Structures are given as C-alpha cells and as structure tokens.
Amino acid sequence: MNDPRHFDSRYRGPESLETPKMIRSITIDRCSNFTSGGANGNDINLLSQLYKARTNSEEFISLLVYSVPDLRRIPFNEAIQQEFRPTRLGEWFGPSWSTHWFHVQLRIPNEFAGEEVHFIWNADNEALIWSIDGLPLQGLTGGAGSDARHEYILTTNAQGGEIIQFYIEMACNGMFGAGNGLIGPPDPNRFFNLNELDLAVPNRRAWDLLYDFQIILGMARDLPPDSLRAAQALYTSNKIVNTFHPGSDDSIEECLKIANKFLSAKNGDSQHDIIALGHCHIDTGWLWPFEETIRKAARSWSSQIDLMDRYPEYKFICSQAQQYEWVKDNYPALWDRIKEKISTGQFLPTGGTWIEMDTNMPSGESLCRQFLLGQRFYEEHFGKRCKIFWLPDSFGYASQLPQLMHLADMKYFFTQKLSWNNVNKFPFSTFWWVGLDGTKALTHMAPSETYNAQCTPEELIRTVRNHRDKEYSNTSLLVYGNGDGGGGPLASMIERLRRMKNVVQRETPVLATWTGEMYFELHRGIFTTHALCKKFNRSCELLLRDVEILATMAHIVDTENYEYPKADLDQFWKMIGLIQFHDVMSGSAIEMVYDDCLQMYAKVDMLAKQTRGALINKLLDLDSTSISEGKQALAVINTLSWPRREVIEVPLDEQLPTMKQYSAFGRTGYALVENVPPLGVKGFNFVEEPEYEPVKVSTDNNNNIVMENIYIRATFDKSGHLIGLTDKKLDRPLIRPDERGNVFKMYEDIPLFWDVEIYHLEKGRVVEEGSVQLLEQGPLRAALLVEKRISDTSRLRQIVVMTAVSRRIDFETEVDWNENRQFLKVEFAWDIMADKVTYETQYGTVQRPTHYNTSWDSAKFEVAGHKFADISEYGYGVALLNDCKYGYAAHKNVVRLSLIRSPKAPDSNCDIGHHVFKYAIYPHEGHFMQSDVVREGYNFNVPLLTKVIPQAKTNAVSNAFPKFRLEEAPNVVMDTLKRAEDSNDIIIRLYEAYGGHARARLMCSLPMKSVSRCNILEDEMEAIQITTQPGSAVDRTFSTNLRVLDDDIVELHQQNEVRRQAEGILLNVGPFQVVTLKISL
C-alpha cells in the first residue's frame, strides 16, 4: 500500500533505547572500576580473571635465605657459597640498604601442565633473579604502582612436576631509595615484607582484553569530550563491561571482538606521527648510592633483554657509558647478552657522554672529557659512535653544548627537562639550537613532557597537544618505561603500543631557532648546595689541568724514558666525570652519595698532587739529595698561558733569604715575583727586590680603615662593609653614597623540592654587626680580619687582602654553618649603569639581565657562573670572582654571589659544618669586552706553584720546560695541554673568550713537524701551515731526497727548517670558538 496515510508496520528502524542515556562521568567511573584493584568489585571484575590458577603452597615453593652482614653488596659467586636458612612468605627483611640472597626451588604442579607459568614475588623493594650458573635473568620491582614488576615467566609450556631453581638478590630499598616521601632523607631502619610469593597460570585472553580496554577507556577519558572518537570509545568501553561475565572465558572472547572492531578503525593520514622507544632513565646517583646504581642497571637491563627475547620488534635506547662499564666489570654474562642485542639492533646505545652530566657547573674541559670518554667507550666496545646527545633530565643546558657535541661527532640533541619550567613554557618541540659560537644542533624536546611514559592514550594525546611546531614538523618522540629501579618498560606497555599505530619519521623542510643557553626555570639553588663537592670539583679540574701540562712537558723532554700517566689520568677524569652527574653535582642527592664523592675527590686530590710534585722534581732535575745545605732559591711555576706578576706566599725555610714581609701569623713570608713566563718556570733568589709602590693602610676621620695601593683606594667600616672604592688613576668612585659592598644577607630558603624559589627574595635580612682589626700593613700585602655573627648558631671570619701590585681585593672566608633552611649570600652595589651582567660559562661568557622586565627575565633570579661575573658600563667595570662557587644573581646595580645553603631534603645534614672559600672584586678600566677579567679569573683560581731549589739552579731552571707561547691575541686562552690519546702527538685546546675574532700565533721552542686542527675526539680535520720567519724563507724546490754533495748546503737547509718551524703557526679563531690542535714535534 502506497497510501501515505497508512503506516507500514513491517518497517522496524533502529531499536529504541530501553535504558537511560549514558552519563559520561558516571560511565567513565563505572568502566574504571572494571579494571580497578579496589575493594568495590575486584573479585568479580576483569582483574579476577587474569590468572587461571595460583598457589603459594610450600608444597611447591621452597625458600632459603642468606642475609649479608654489614650492609655489604657481595657478588654472586660469593653469595652462593654462604650458609642459607629456611624462610617463608610473610617474613620481614631489613634494615635499609641491606642485601638478602634467596635460593628458590620450585616444583610445577601437575595440573599446570601445558600452560605458561609465572613466578610472582613482591617484597615492596628491588630484586634481581639469577640463574643457577650466575646469569642475571630479570629484575623485580615491588610495590603496587604502575611501575611494579612482580612476574617472572618460568616456562611457556609446563610439563608438570618439573623442578626449577634460581637465586634472588633482594635489595632493601625501594625504587626511590629508603626515604619517607619522594625526597625525604633515608630512614636507616626500614624493613620490607615478603607479601606475595606465588606460582600462577595467566589467562592470556583476559590479559589481551585488559590491554585493549586500557587503550579504549583511555581514549574515552582523554580525547576531547565532544569528539566523535571519544564518544565511540566510551560506548565501546561500556559495551565491553556489559558483555563481560565473571568466570566466563566465552564472554571474554565476545569482549575482544568488540574491542577489535573499535581498534581496527584507521586514523586519518594527516595524524601526528609518534616514534616510541623504550627507555630506562637510571639516575647514576640520587636517592641511593653509586653501588646501588650498579645493581639497578643490572636489574633493569636484564629485564629489557628478556622483553627483547619475547618481542622481536621491541627497541630499547640506553645512555651513560659509566653504567655500561659497571655492567661490563660486574656482570660479564649480562654484558655478553647486551652486546648480542646491540648487534641485532634492539639494544640501542646512545648519549655519547660518560654520564648524563650537569652542564652548568663543569668546566669546558670537563665537558670535553665527558664526550671523549663516552664516545671512545662506545667506539671501543660497540664499534660505533653515538650521533644523539641524550640528556633528558639535566637542570638546564649551557650555550656551548651545540659546538661541543658537534666537535664530538654528534648531530642531534634530545631532552625534555625544560617542560618542567614553572614560570614560562618553552616555545618549541623540534628546533635548531644555536650555540654561543653559532653552531647549530638539531634538537627535539619530547612534547609528552616525560622520559618515563607509560604508553597510555593520555600521553599520546598530550604529545600531540603539546607539540609546538605543528606548522613545520609532524613527528615527535615518545620515550617510555619506568626509570630509577622500575626496570624500564613493562610488557604491558609494549602490548598497549601494539594497539596504537606508529609510522616512520618524515623529513622536515624548515624549523624554528633558539639561540643561546636553555635556562631551566626550576631547581636554581643547585648552584650552591653541597659546597664542599663544588669546591673539590673546581680544584680537581684545575689540578688535573696542571698535571696534564707538566706530564706533557715531561713527555716532550724525555719521550724515550718517561711514561705518560694516561691510565691514571683517565681514572681521575672518570671519577670527576661521575661526580658531575646532574643529580650529584647539583647537590640534590642523599648524604651517602656525597660520602662516596668525597672519598673519590680525596683520592684524586692526593694522588694528583703527588704526581704534580714528582713531575716538578723531574722537570727541574731535582731529587731528595739535590738540595744540599747552603743557600737556596725558589722556582716559581706558571701553568697559565700569559706572564704573571704577583705577590706570593713563600714557605718558611732557614736557607732562603729573609723575606721583605711575613704573614701576621708567622707561618709564611711574602715575596714579589715578576715576569714568570707563560707555561714556564723562573728562579728567584730574592737578593734583588723589584721596584714597587708599597700598599698602605690608614684610618679616615670616621675611624674607617682605608687600604690603598698604586691602583685603588678601598674604605671599610667598623663592621667590614666596603663603603668606598676609588680608581686612583681616573679618580673614579665606584660605590654610591649610602650604598655598600661585602654585605652579607641571609634569606629564608624553604624550597618546593631541593631548590631555591623566587619568593626567597621577599624574606631576607642583612648581617650588620661585625668587627674589623688590622692584621698586615705592608709593604707587599695589607690584610684586615673581619668577624661576624651570622646567627645564634653560625659565625663568619674573613681576611681581606690587598697587595701592592694588583687591583684585586681578596676575601679569604671561613664560615661555621649550622642553619635550617637558610641561604647566605654576599652582595656588592656598584656605581655602574648596566642592564646586563656578563657571567663566565664554559669557553666563553653569557649575558643575563639585571631587571625583571618580563617573566623570562624574572625567572633568572639565580643563575650559573664560573670564575666571575662582571658588571660594566662604557669605560669601567667591576668583576666579582670566586674560587669554588657557581650561583650568582644581579638586580639593578647589585651583584650577588651565593655562598651557602641549608636545605634538609634529601640530605638532612647538607652543608652543616666548616666552610673555606674565597671571592674577590676586580675593578678594571674599560668595559668587560676590553678588559683582562678572563685572565684574572684564571689567576685567582690557578695559583703560581713554588719549589725550593739550590741557589745554583736559579738561572738554569728557566730552560727546564719546553716553551709554548700564544701571542697577538689577548682574547684567546690556551686552556689544555695534554698528550694525544693514541699517539705521542701533543694536544692543545684553546678558545676565544670574549666573543670576537682573533688571529693568534702559537709558538713553540721545539720544531713542529706538523700541526692539524682536530675535534675533541682528536680526529684530524685539516692541516695547518707552519709559518716562515720573514727573511728566512727556504727554497721550496729543495728536496731532502736529492743527493747533495755539499754538506754545508744540507746543514744550512736544516738550520732554516728548524728556524721556520720554531716560528709557529697562525690561527684564525672565531667568536667563542673552541680550537683543538694536534702537534707532532
């Protein structure tokens, strides 16, 4: 019937909804409960179906334990020789940091025949399963979080009745150490309960449904609520819950069909591409000591190799050569398996550095050694270098890194840390990072904002949402896996990834650019915390510099007989490099870590000083009997590349002449030494005194103390504040009326983590009261003693020094510090107008604002600097120098140096005790760009070395060292002199320090056969011509292969050749460029 007035009852259409429409929030909660371990239904939801069978009966599980005494960590072979006792489920083990070895014997129940069988272990701590013959098999991570790893697959096809044995090494610490809360100091008396011990048969189809459901519900929860895909996901999740029936495997199959229909739908071709790589970020030292890191690496990497065996497509990326070396040395069987997986392309070494170091505080040479040690390790053991500089967790990135990574044969930089900024969002994801010298590095900052992703839809959605370069790039990296003892990715993560499509990387035609340092807007107080470690870092870096210079000279002088101490130096640099790990150098680790650091520093300090002393004796041709009774002199050694004139301290020695002045405490004398040659030595008998104008001390009408020399006049009030400073030549006052310098300020320092926050500037007080007395009044050196009561529990004592021959005023300071969350700084207010202050960084300087104009400016309220910070205007400037500090701040005309902090987490005793350090002010004519501040920073940190010698050797010692000189370029610094890694060639590393071009001439007292520019890995890049002295040109047609009868002509040629080579080489050096030379002598 076609009459429209009649309804066709045969037409059915869509079914009508017989229940209320879904309410999104309630439905999400309902679906979440479907996979929840909570009490509301976990016995009948999907989790109840994950295992077909399970037993903890002692009929099938036998457990013996050996508890290692004295918190020792012993190797496998020693452990299995011990006497074990019976133990069982429910026993407690401890205390914190103790180790317990278990012998496990299992009998698979007959009813498990034909099934996959898991061993389940949970003691809320970390453990490692070992085979009977000593192969690490898999790590175990306790607890109940998403990072837990409780299961170990015993067999995929049980026979029933078979006996399986293995060992478990239990470590009584959690993933994040043994503290209360994430960063609480360790509790030494934590105990851990063995609360799960089972044999179980997994229901594989239920696990498949769990992974499917996690993806679908995640999309429903995290996609935009009004999107079609989110609605479909929520509908599918709810339908699965409705279809599931507890105890019914048939219902699970129906649920899987529903899930597959949804997951098989294809996204559009224009979707964002995400490359996912497994990773296990292991902090080399943080909330646990280094020895525990060694075990964390073994636990984590053995777990990853197990996953590689099970998932052929799985790839795992891993950095830090130090951790590889630890595994190689301590777990040789595991090391062999790692190399096997590297050869198949599943285990991917990356990073190219010794550890994931801090990049703000190590020196330029330290950063070079990080790359050198790391790349050489990778090349030696894996046959190739890394191309990716991998540094996801360090607290900011210094502006010379692009140049240094390029010089280390690396192309790409990966990080994500700046996503943690708490003031400004970093604007780029994939971009060109332009360094201080203009070098570019292709950089990716993971938009997922984590290096511990869990492979959830939320993370992928966040990755797309946060990708800040969508106009130029459609690809980003997802780094997933549990770090710091979580063992890396779990099988569940890989299963979820299998359900989420990935595609290959695309070419990107154009990218944005970021120029200069990548400042981290969090964790600023790290530049000051654990002051003794930072003091040793600076002193050991410079000590190794001295040793390498002197050892190289000894090598040149006596190549045949002298053995360059390469093995020792490599070991020293590895120890220094290890301590420069970002959580250790920053001061954010636990006290146990710094106990280990101080032991390593003490070893480097003692052995390197012994080596330096022996080298000086060798070069000066001294032995224990060579200094006979009678008159003696002093050899003064300069390891810097410019001549020096200074007042030095001379040891008291009856055989030395009487000094012009002795110290106030009578322990040393003072002497003026002049024209100490660069990288050389000069003898002084002190018979003739150089001319100089003595330093003077007086008091003014207000009873303030006035110190002055030929250059400057300084006035100190009765509390030790610098209330006046005048350049005498220019008659230029440098301090405004009613302003002061050498002012100590205490700030309340209650951090969010272990850092100092911006609000500390709102709550500070000046340490006003103090006393001053005159210690020394010339003629070579004047000194004041300043004493201050900082608080009821802390005291400060300093000696203020002015010499007759320098513009510099030194403040030799000691502090007895016992504070709770306080921060001590010293500040100087100058009569100088500047909107930027210049701070030394590695191989150059960086400028930062003195104002709070923008949020980017305000965020830099505490910044990193090395040996100096300089405030300059046209015509004049003042530098604030230090010998071991790294934290600075500047606002308007005030420059501050951060001295000591007292945070209480994660080290409750941080920096409590006695501190010794120096800082100085250095006023200079001209702007910083025309000053010698860089050299003065070195002078302040690298003292002249002295050695008592027989007076008969006074003149002869001047020829003891081969001479290297750098001329015609005062803006170029020769920083390193060492022997080449793989030959007897000489390596010289120099850099342009001010940001300008230079044409420098490098001279050598010995003939140079060849000179090449090379990178910091010492690969030769280009040959450099050795210049000819005007008027001494040699006929280029002359050939030494030609048979010449006239011996005079041959001799003349040889003399000309020697003269030509001695003239040195010309080098064009760009702004802030680092140049490494390989020289054959």
DAWOPE-V809240 format. One record per backbone hydrogen bond with DSSP energy under -1.0 kcal/mol. CO is the residue of the C=O (numbers start at 1). NH is the residue of the N-H. Records with the same first field share a line. If there is no record, write none. Layout:
CO = NH + NH
//
This chain:
3 = 6
8 = 11
23 = 27
24 = 28
25 = 29
26 = 30
27 = 31
28 = 32
29 = 33
32 = 35
33 = 36
34 = 46
39 = 41
41 = 44 + 45
45 = 48
46 = 49
47 = 50
50 = 203
53 = 201
55 = 199
57 = 60 + 61
60 = 107
62 = 105
63 = 87
64 = 103
65 = 85
66 = 101
69 = 72
75 = 79
76 = 80
79 = 82
85 = 65
88 = 91
91 = 194
93 = 192
95 = 98
98 = 172
99 = 68
100 = 170
101 = 66
102 = 168
103 = 64
104 = 166
105 = 62
106 = 164
108 = 161
109 = 112
110 = 113
112 = 115
115 = 158
117 = 154 + 155
118 = 200
119 = 152
120 = 198
122 = 195 + 196
125 = 142
126 = 171
127 = 140
128 = 169
129 = 137 + 138
130 = 167
131 = 134
135 = 131
138 = 129
140 = 127
141 = 149
145 = 148
149 = 141
150 = 121
152 = 119
155 = 117
158 = 114
162 = 108
164 = 106
166 = 104
167 = 130
168 = 102
169 = 128
170 = 100
171 = 126 + 173
172 = 97
173 = 126
174 = 177
177 = 174
178 = 187
192 = 93
193 = 195
194 = 90
196 = 122
198 = 120
199 = 55
200 = 118
201 = 52 + 53
203 = 207
204 = 208
205 = 209
206 = 210
207 = 211
208 = 212
209 = 213
210 = 214
211 = 215
212 = 216
213 = 217
214 = 218
215 = 219
216 = 220
217 = 221
218 = 222
219 = 223
224 = 227
227 = 231
228 = 232
229 = 233
230 = 234
231 = 235
232 = 236
233 = 237
234 = 238
235 = 239
236 = 240
237 = 241
238 = 242
239 = 243
240 = 244
245 = 248
248 = 252
249 = 253
250 = 254
251 = 255
252 = 256
253 = 257
254 = 258
255 = 259
256 = 260
257 = 261
258 = 262
259 = 263
260 = 264
262 = 265
268 = 271
273 = 476
275 = 478
277 = 480
278 = 317
281 = 484
286 = 590
288 = 286
289 = 293
290 = 294
291 = 295
292 = 296
293 = 297
294 = 298
295 = 299
296 = 300
297 = 301
298 = 302
299 = 303
300 = 304
301 = 305
302 = 306
303 = 307
304 = 308
305 = 309
306 = 310
307 = 311
311 = 314
315 = 278
316 = 348
318 = 350
320 = 324
321 = 325
322 = 326
323 = 327
324 = 328
325 = 329
326 = 330
327 = 331
331 = 335
332 = 336
333 = 337
334 = 338
335 = 339
336 = 340
337 = 341
338 = 342
339 = 343
340 = 344
341 = 346 + 347
342 = 345
346 = 316
348 = 318
353 = 321
354 = 322
355 = 357
356 = 582
363 = 367
364 = 368
365 = 369
366 = 370
367 = 371
368 = 372
369 = 373
370 = 374
371 = 375
372 = 376
373 = 377
374 = 378
375 = 379
376 = 380
377 = 381
378 = 382
387 = 411 + 412
388 = 351
389 = 414
394 = 396
397 = 518
398 = 401
399 = 436
400 = 404
401 = 405
402 = 406
403 = 407
405 = 410
406 = 409
407 = 1016
411 = 442
412 = 389
413 = 444
414 = 391
415 = 446
416 = 419
417 = 420
418 = 421
429 = 445
431 = 443
432 = 514
433 = 441
434 = 516
435 = 438
439 = 435
441 = 433
442 = 413
443 = 431
444 = 415
446 = 449
453 = 481
456 = 460
457 = 461
458 = 462
459 = 463
460 = 464
461 = 465
462 = 466
469 = 472 + 473
474 = 273
476 = 275
478 = 277
479 = 453
480 = 279
482 = 488
483 = 486
488 = 482
490 = 494
491 = 495
492 = 496
493 = 497
494 = 498
497 = 500
512 = 432
514 = 434
518 = 397
520 = 522
521 = 422
523 = 526
524 = 527
525 = 528 + 529
530 = 534
531 = 535
532 = 536
533 = 537
534 = 538
535 = 539
536 = 540
537 = 541
538 = 542
539 = 543
540 = 544
541 = 545
542 = 546
543 = 547
544 = 548
545 = 549
546 = 550
547 = 551
548 = 552
549 = 553
550 = 554
551 = 555
552 = 556
553 = 557
554 = 558
558 = 562
564 = 566
565 = 569
566 = 570
567 = 571
568 = 572
569 = 573
570 = 574
571 = 575
572 = 576
573 = 577
574 = 578
575 = 579
576 = 580
578 = 581
580 = 358
581 = 584 + 585
583 = 588
584 = 587
590 = 594
591 = 595
592 = 596
593 = 597
594 = 598
595 = 599
596 = 600
597 = 601
598 = 602
599 = 603
600 = 604
601 = 605
602 = 606
603 = 607
604 = 608
605 = 609
606 = 610
607 = 611
608 = 612
609 = 613
610 = 614
611 = 615
612 = 616
613 = 617
614 = 618
615 = 619
616 = 620
617 = 622
618 = 621
623 = 626
626 = 628
631 = 951
633 = 949
634 = 684
635 = 947
636 = 682
637 = 945
640 = 679
644 = 676
646 = 673
648 = 671
650 = 669
653 = 656
655 = 632
661 = 670
663 = 666
668 = 663
669 = 650
671 = 648
673 = 646
676 = 644
677 = 680
680 = 638
682 = 636
684 = 634
696 = 708
698 = 706
700 = 703
704 = 700
705 = 716
706 = 698
707 = 714
708 = 696
711 = 728
712 = 709
713 = 726
714 = 707
715 = 723 + 724
716 = 705
717 = 720
721 = 717
722 = 741
724 = 715
725 = 734
726 = 713
727 = 731 + 732
732 = 727
734 = 831
736 = 739
740 = 829
741 = 722
743 = 827
744 = 767
745 = 825
746 = 765
747 = 823
757 = 760
758 = 761
759 = 762
760 = 763
763 = 748
765 = 746
766 = 768
771 = 787
773 = 785
776 = 783
779 = 695
780 = 804
781 = 778
782 = 802
783 = 775 + 776
784 = 800
785 = 773
786 = 798
787 = 771
788 = 796
794 = 790 + 791
795 = 816
796 = 788
797 = 814
798 = 786
799 = 812
800 = 784
801 = 810
802 = 782
809 = 921
810 = 801
811 = 919
812 = 799
813 = 917
814 = 797
815 = 915
816 = 795
817 = 913
821 = 749
823 = 747
824 = 899 + 900
825 = 745
826 = 897
827 = 743
828 = 895
830 = 832
835 = 850
837 = 848
838 = 870
839 = 846
840 = 866
841 = 844
844 = 841
846 = 839
848 = 837
850 = 892
854 = 858
855 = 859
857 = 860
863 = 888
867 = 882
868 = 840
869 = 880
870 = 838
871 = 878
873 = 876
875 = 926
876 = 873
877 = 924
878 = 871
879 = 922
880 = 869
881 = 920
886 = 865
887 = 898
888 = 863
889 = 896
891 = 894
893 = 830
894 = 891
895 = 828
896 = 889
897 = 826
900 = 824
902 = 821
907 = 910
909 = 912
913 = 817
915 = 815
917 = 813
918 = 883
919 = 811
920 = 881
921 = 809
922 = 879
924 = 877
927 = 930
928 = 931
932 = 936
933 = 937
934 = 938
935 = 939
936 = 940
937 = 941
938 = 942
945 = 637
947 = 635
949 = 633
950 = 953
951 = 954
953 = 957
955 = 958
956 = 959
957 = 960
963 = 1005
965 = 1003
967 = 1001
969 = 972
971 = 993
973 = 991
976 = 989
978 = 987
985 = 980
986 = 1079
987 = 978
988 = 1077
989 = 975 + 976
990 = 1075
991 = 973
998 = 1069
1000 = 1067
1001 = 967
1002 = 1065
1003 = 965
1010 = 1080
1011 = 1024
1012 = 1078
1013 = 1021 + 1022
1015 = 1018
1019 = 1015
1022 = 1013
1029 = 1032
1035 = 1038
1039 = 1042
1045 = 1047
1046 = 1050
1047 = 1051
1048 = 1052
1049 = 1053
1050 = 1054
1051 = 1055
1052 = 1056
1053 = 1057
1054 = 1058
1055 = 1059
1056 = 1060
1057 = 1061
1058 = 1062
1061 = 1064
1064 = 1027
1065 = 1002
1067 = 1000
1069 = 998
1070 = 1073
1073 = 992
1075 = 990
1076 = 1014
1077 = 988
1078 = 1012
1079 = 986
1080 = 1009 + 1010
//
